Amino acid sequence: MQGDAYLKCIDPHCGLEYPIKSTNVECEKGHLLDVKYKNKPSDSLKETFYQRRNSQGNIFNESGVWRFRELLNFCQIDTENIEECSKYLVSLDGAEGRQSKPYHMSKAAEFIGISNDKLWLQPEGYNPSGSFKDNGMASAVTHAKMVGAKKIVCASTGNTSASAGMFAANEGICCDVYIPSGQIAPGKLSQAYQFGAQIIEVDGNFDDALKQSLDDAKNHSGYTVNSVNPFRIEGQKTIPYRALEYLKWKSPDWIVYPGGALGNTSSCGKALMELHQWGWIKKIPRIAVINSEGASTLSDLYNGKFEGEELRWNKGNTNTELITRYYNHLDKEGIRPKTKATAIQIGRPANILKGLRALEFTNGVATTVSDSEMLDGMSVVGLNGFDCEMASGASVVGIKKLINEEIIKKDDVVVGILTGRQKDAMLPVEYHSNPKNKFAIPPKN
Ligand SMILES: [Zn+2]
């Protein structure tokens, strides 16, 4: 196994490679990196993964991430040797991804207008820190441990800091969280405080906070755990793995995600590219990314709403100048991302190029939904007995919108990812107090 894994620049015209222990999040020309594997995992592992669902007390089998450890074996360890796993792999006692699998939710299906047996919704909010981030954090902190990092660093407005703080506390390492000063409600960072993370306020917006966190990581030997870290993407591949496994590795027609920094889109795309290349799946599911109307960078650029050009990966020949001009336009007009769904309130998605690559590979689509639609989506999930945050509602109403537009066909099999659990206690209270809302059940006296 030694020498199997390495890092490679995603730009096919550059393709610079780095050893697996490198902590660079980009190549020296500033392009994002992929974790690559030389070996092709045998699809007989499907049976191994299934058997591990009976964990027999092994936390790495219990873990919804490490159950698939052969498919993200960047530590290049003997994955059957539990002692070796314990030495390398970082886990919240097997809890990351453990409760995540796709469910049928009949009230959501009825609202969307799709038959119940065609719709699967996969809640990632039941992860220990309350969001999908624990999937990728398990793998990123494993790499941090592999390179001997003493401190992990992130910029975050909520979910990332909660997950990073929890893993850091478990591993006994430090965690610095950079936030734009005065812009984040302190309650959003409550988990980060609880887990003992050091909050650092930065003058400026989220992009400035991210930039400073990356600089500090570089200059003060911190280890970056934002989704620009390619090892985050590796753990997040297990989200589609779990969905596919529950569908007996028979590809659905669609996998639908809310779109923020596009780490999920990127990881789903990478997972599907690898599975297809290894011959594990024949059919490639299409990815749909649902932006908020108030933070619609991908949808605007992908659908040609800026300067009329439909931005594409184009086999690595992306018109990056169009992206730059779009960002300059946002700055010039003073347009800031604005949505109550803070988890996807992102104007400059750090993984946009990997996201475009994923959409090209899967013949994907991008669209937008409004805040009030997302609240309906969130609320109908609740009526099925599942809890999710507002951004996750985007998956539900995004599917509804794409069915109404006949982009998703009524007999397509659709998997929607519900990315996180409710963090804002007042959102459902406000929603249900207003009888005009579609699913409101106002209090009686
Ligand atoms: Zn490069």
Boltz pocket constraint, residues with backbone or C-beta under 6 A from the ligand:
constraints:
  - pocket:
      binder: B
      contacts: [[A, 9], [A, 10], [A, 11], [A, 14], [A, 15], [A, 16], [A, 27], [A, 28], [A, 29], [A, 30], [A, 31], [A, 32]]
      max_distance: 6.0
